[in-house]
Amino acid sequence: MIALLMIIYQWALTIFDLVHFVFLVGWLYLVAIFRLFVPNQKKSLSGQVAMVTGAGHGIGKELALQLSRLGVKVVCCDINEAWNQNTVEAIKAEAGVAWGYKCDVSSASCVHDVSSMIRKEVGDIDILINNAGIMPCKSFLQHSAQDVEKLFAINVMSHFHTLREWLPVFMSRGDGHIVALSSIAGLMGTSNLVPYCATKHAIRGLMEGLKEELRFDNRYPGIKLTTVHPFVVETGLAKSYRIRFPLFNPVTTPADAASIIIDGIQREHYVVSIPKKDFYFLKLFSVLPLSIQHALSDLLEAEVDEETDS
């Protein structure tokens, strides 16, 4: 009799959980649709301290400048000291607050030393933006083992190095915002960018895993994550690219890209794609049969040409 009651109880509990799940999913879909038309309000970033890697050029420089205009104190990090200092001086010329640190983000010891200096001279940061990256454009077999190791050191391991330094600070405090620059190449493959695609898929995996770890048992609800997937941005990384339908797949300026990223930070979006529609398009693209995916890729003809040394 007791065994029968236990079976009935287990079935009843299972049915209740399934019914609850169905209603929850329905409600969450309604909320998601509502948010498409009525986005989250922007939070103020004024007074916060943001660390931006790769701040000397491109998206990183624009992020530093635009964050400063919102009242953010910016810690600029770049391996190119001259470029980095130009960004710092541009911020100060607009009456902003900024510090500059030369940093090789591929080196764990360098990131540790620079982070220690930042803690001593600036204090703890509130926003970590892992933006630094390189994008060599050549076929897979043209990459040496050293090329691939360097690519992963800069594009992937740098994120681990900075997170090891600053995630404990965010966890002890209970808040913070981590922003990682992935790419559209982190959502799909592209010829002449095979190792680069692998690094950007790795960043997406890193942020997915970190999201799950931080939200387990609702331990760190105050730590926000944002993963960014840009299409082609005019930073000079891709020197030769082809886009058949530029109205559908427009090239973005660094200033516009930074503006979209900052909007995502302020609204606490987990995923930001540039242009915004691309994330949803690629989600639909991924469920198509492989032959149709190939046909659609051929139609769009968005490719990066192999660069030759000259």
Beta strands, then each sheet from edge to edge (+ up, - down):
strand 1: 49-53
strand 2: 73-78
strand 3: 98-102
strand 4: 127-130
strand 5: 176-181
strand 6: 223-230
strand 7: 241-242
strand 8: 271-274
strand 9: 303-304
sheet 1: 3+ 2+ 1+ 4+ 5+ 6+ 8+
sheet 2: 7+ 9-
end
